[in-house]
Amino acid sequence: MKRNFILGFLVILIAVASCSFTNKAFESDDKDKLLLDLITYVLERGHYEPKSINDDFSVNVFNDFIDIIDPTKRYFLEEDILEFERYKFQLDDQIKNTDISFFNLVHKRLEQRMAEAKEIYQEVLDTPFDYDFDESINIDYKNEGFVSSRKELKERWRKQLKYATIDTYDSKIKSETLKAETEAGHKMLSLKEIEESARLYTRDQLDDFFDFINDLERKDWFVQYLNTIVDEFDPHTYYFAPEDKDKFDISMSGKFEGIGARLQKKAEGAKIVEIISGGPVWRDQKLEVGDEILKVGQDGDAPVDIVGMRLDDAIKLIKGPKGTVVDLTVRKVDGTVEVVSITRDVVELEESYAKSATVKKGNQKFGIIHLPKFYVDFNDYSNRNAASDVAKEVN
């Protein structure tokens, strides 16, 4: 009982430490060290099968962390890995001493290498690929080594990008051929135009990915490092930062309080890519897919410009308690700009919940229950959950 009380108290401390990340007076390293210390303490004393944090543990954390952040080996150079390997057998001691110098080194170098990688892929995609030239690529990246020079890195990027683009290129050729055969008057694009279009598609995909990466903050990478450590205890134990815990709760409950729209970050603002049936936006019919949210105001307050803002931060402004009003400055699909007021409400994600149907075949009737996932509302266990919903469908 005493042990459970201590562990419960430590879990509360972890939550407090996590939330205190918003306090700018508390340096990042200090917060991270406190969090690492608390999580390690809980794992060593509360895990059902605690592991020894030793050199073997250190090697596993080292290998897994590098593999997670650079799985295709197209960011780090061999010289980076050699520098990192000074810590390969020291991470157990660093964890025990709440030393995060390994993480700081890797994170700083990753930021540098990813900035360089963006220049490389843009340069590679400026040049047409030669699909008449036969060459091979090894996609078993685990058994590939890190390259030793920028020249070799650029060549690795070139092969990976050509490999990623060739499927799009082939699909576009087939699509154009079909149109030429079935649509009267269709002028088929040249192979040069198709190749350029396929490269542009790959570039757009990478631009979106790097925009997402650029939105990640140091704390997001540190959570990944923590979970690499936690994962060494077992694959079902996971640390959630406060924002991630909120997302997990929404995923598990199948509902949230907000306007009922899914958003995507764009250079011009937050673009509506889906309207959730039954939600406030769906009911009001004031917004549509393709509209871009430029500013967010809270029930009459001065609006906040969200252009260039992290999507997670913009969503925090847009979401809010049921019954409150949010004023959205929106650029409509037709180019006009207007302010739209939406009253927030509980939005249920129907695709999360159990459903049933009956099927007749001959003289037999079959019942089918579709359970997309397990779900429960951790804030109110009396609300709908997977067990009770399945029981209702059975009855």
N, C-alpha and C positions, 0 to 999 in steps of 0.2 A: 504493500500500500504506500509506504513511504517512498519507495523507488518510483512508483507511478506518479506520485505527487511531484517529485523532483523533476521527472521527465516532462510532465505537463507544464511545470513552471518554466522549464528551458524552452519548450516550444513557444510559449508566450514571449519569452525573451527574444527568440529568433524573429518572431513577427514584429516586435517593437524595433529590433535592430534593422529589419528590412524597411519598415516604414520610415525610420529616421534617415533613410537615404535622401529624403527631400530636404534635410537640414543642411544648407550650404556651409554652415560653420563647422561641420563635422567632415574632415577630409576624407576623400574616397578611400585611401589606403587604410585609414583607421576603421571605417565602416566594414570594409572587406575583411580585414583581419578579425574583427569581432565576430562577423558572420561565420567565417571559416572556423574559428575557435568553438563557437556554439554548436555548429553542425557536426563537427568532429566529435565533440563531447557527447552529444546525443547518440550518434552512431556507435561509438565505442561502448556506451553504457546501456543503450536502449535497443539496439538491433538484436533480433532473435538469434543471429549467428554472427557475432562481431568478428571482423578480420584483423589480423595483425598488420599494422601499418609499418611495413619494413621495405627493404630494397626491392623485393619482387612487386610489392604494391606500387612502389614508386615507378618502376619500369612500365607497368601496365597503364598507369595514369599518363605518363609521358607519351607512350605510343598512341593511346586512344585519343588524347587531346589533339595531337598533331594530325592524326588521321581524320578527326571530325572537322577541323577547321580548314584543312587542305586535302580533301580526299582524292582529288584528281592530280595533285602535285603540280599545280600550275601557278602557284604564288611564291612559295619559298624556294630559295636556291640551296644547293648543297652546303654552301658556307654558312647559311642560317642554321641548318640542322646541326652542323658540327658545333656551332656556338651554343645552341640549345642543349646539346647532349652533355654539356658540363653539369647539367642539373639532373640528368637521367636517374642517377642513384641517390639524389639528394632530396627529392620531393617529399619523402616520408619525414625527413627532418624538418623541411620547410613547413609541412602541414602541422607538425607537433609544435613548432615555434611560431606559428602564424606568420610565416615569412612568405610574401607573395611576389618576390623578385622574379621568379620564373615566369609567372603570368604576365607581369608588367613588361618583361622583355619581349615575350612572344606577341603580346597584344600590340605593342608599339611597332614591331617589325611587320606584323600582319597589315596594319594600316598603311605602312610605307609600300609594301609589296602589292597591295590591292590597288593603290593609286597608280603604280607602275603598270599593273596588269590591264587597267582600263585603257591606258595609252596604247598598249600592245594590241589588244583586240580591235580597237578602232583603226589602228594602222593596218592590221591584217585584213580587215573587212573592207578596206578601201580598194583592195586589189582583187580582181576576178579570180575565182578558183578554176584550175585547169582539170576538167573531169576526163580528159583524154589521156592523162598521165596516170599510170598504174602505180599505186603505193599502198602501204599497209599501216595500220595503227594498232597498238597494243592497248586494249581497254581494260586489261587486268591491272588496274592501277596499284593494287596492293603490292604487286611484285615488280612494279616499276620503281626506279630510283629517282631521286631529285636531280635536276640538271645542274650543271656547274657554271653556266654563263647565261647572260641575257639573250645571246644569240640562240642558244639551245632552247631557252624558254620560249622565245618567239616562235621557233619551229614547232615546239609542242603545242602551243596555242593554235598555230596554223592548221596542224593536222586535226586537232580536236574540233576546231570550228568548221573545217571542211567536212568532217564526219557528221557534225551536227546539222550542217546545211544541206547535205546531199539528199536526205529524205524529202525535205521541202522542195528541193529542185526537181526531184523525180515526180512528186505529187503534182506540182504545177505543170510539168510537161504533159502528164496524163490528162489533167483537167483541160488544158488548152487543146489537146488532140481531140478529146471528146466533144468540146464545144464546136470545133471546126467541122466535125462529122455530123453533128446534130442540130446546130444552129445556123440557119441560112444567113449568109452575109458576114459571119464572124471572121474577123481577120486574126489569124493566129499570131501570138507574140513570137518574136525571134528567140532563139536559144540564148542569145546575149541578154535580151530583156528579161527572160525568165531567170537566168542566173543572177542578174542584178537584183531582181525582186526577192529571190530566195535569200541572198546575202543581207538585204535590208531587213527581212523578217528576223533573221538571226541576231542582227544588231539591235533591233527593237527589244527582243527578248532579253539580251544581255544588259541593255540600258536599264530596263525595268528591274532586273536582278541587282545591279549595282546601285540603283536608287534605293532599293530596299536595304542593302547592306550599309549604305551611307547613313541611313536613318537609325541604325543600331548604335546604341551608346555603350560606353565602357562597361556599365553595369550589366548589359545584356550578354557581353562576352564573358564577364566574370561568373554569371549564373551558369553558363555553359561549362566553365572550368570546374565550378563546384559540383555540377552534375556528373562530370567525368569522374570525380573523386567518389561521389555517392554511388555511382553505378558499379564501382568495384566491390561494393558490399553485396548488391544484388540488383538485377535489372528492373525490379518493380518498386524500388525506392527512388523518390525524385524530390528535388527541392523546387518549390515554386516561389518566385518573387511575387510581391503583392499584385502587380498587374496580371501576371500569368495565372495566379490563383483565381482572380476574378474571371478571367477567360475560361478557366477550367470549370468553375462553378456554373457559368452560363452554359457551357457545353454539356455538363452533367444534368442540369435542370431543364434544358431546352427552352429557356425563356430569359428575357432581360427587360429592363425598363429603358425606353428610348423612342426613336421615331419609326423604326421598322424599315430600314434601308441598309443594304450592304454597299460599302464604299471602297473606292480604289484611289490611291494617291496619283495625282497627275500634276504636271508643272503648274497648271492653272488653278489647282485647288483639289478638293475631294470630289471625285466623280461618282454619281450614283450608278451602280452596275446591276443592282437587283432591288426590287421592291417586294417586301415580304407580305404575303397575303394576310389580311386581317389586321395589319398594323396601322398606326396613325397616318402614314403617308399614303398607304393603299386606300384608306377610308376617305381621306380628304381630297385625293386626286388633284392636288396642287403641284405635285412634282412628278417627273417621269424619268425613266432610265436615260442616261446621257446628260442630264442636268449636272452642273458643277457648282458645288457649294464654295463660296469665296470667303464669307465672313459668318461668324456665329455670335449672336447676342442672347443674353439671358433675360427674357421677360422685360424688355424695355431698357436694359442696360446698354451701354455703348458696345457695339460689335467688335469682336476680335478677328483680325485678318488671319486666315489659316493657310494662305498661299505659301508654299514652301515649308509648312509645319509638318512634323512627323505625323503620320496617319493616326497612330495611337493617341497622340496628344489632341488631335482634332476630334477624334471620336469621343474622348473624355468630355470635351466641351459640348458636343451634340447630345450625348446621353444625359439622363437625369431622372429624378423621381417621377413617378406617375402623377399626372395632373399639372405639372409645371410646363411653362411655355418656353420654347426656344425660337428665336427669330433668325432665319437663315437668309443671307444675301446670296442669291442664286443666279448664275448665268444659265438661262434656259437653252434648250437645244437650238432654238431659232436665233440665238445671239442676244436676245433682250436680257436685261438684268432687273430683278425685282426682289423685294423682301417678302419671304413667306413665313408665316407664323404657324408652328405645329405644336399641338398639345401632346406631350409625351404620355405614353401608356405602357402597360405590360404587353410585350410582344412574344407570342409563342411560336416556336419553330416546329411546325407540325411534322416536318420530315423527321424529327427526332423521336416521335412517339410511336408506340405499338399500334398496328392496324390489323384488321382481320377481314377475311372474305370467305364465302362458300363457293365451291365449284362442284357442279354435277357432271358425272361421267356415267352414262348408262343409267342404271338404277341406283347408283351409289352417289352419296354426297360427301364431299371432303371439306374439311375446314382448314384454312391456311392463316397462320398468324405471322406477320412480319414484324420483327423486333430489330430496328436499325442498330440499336446499341442499348446498353444499360444506362438508366438515368434516374436521378434522385435530386430533390431540392434540399441541400444541406442546411438551408436556413429555416426550412419548415417541412418537417417530415410528413405532415398531414397532406401536403400537396401531392399531385400525381407523381407516380414513380413507376418504374418498369414492372415491378412485381404486381402491384395492384391493377395496373392497366392490362397486363396479360391475363390476370384473373377475371377481369370484367369481360375481356374478349372471349375467353373460354366459356363463360357462363352465358 
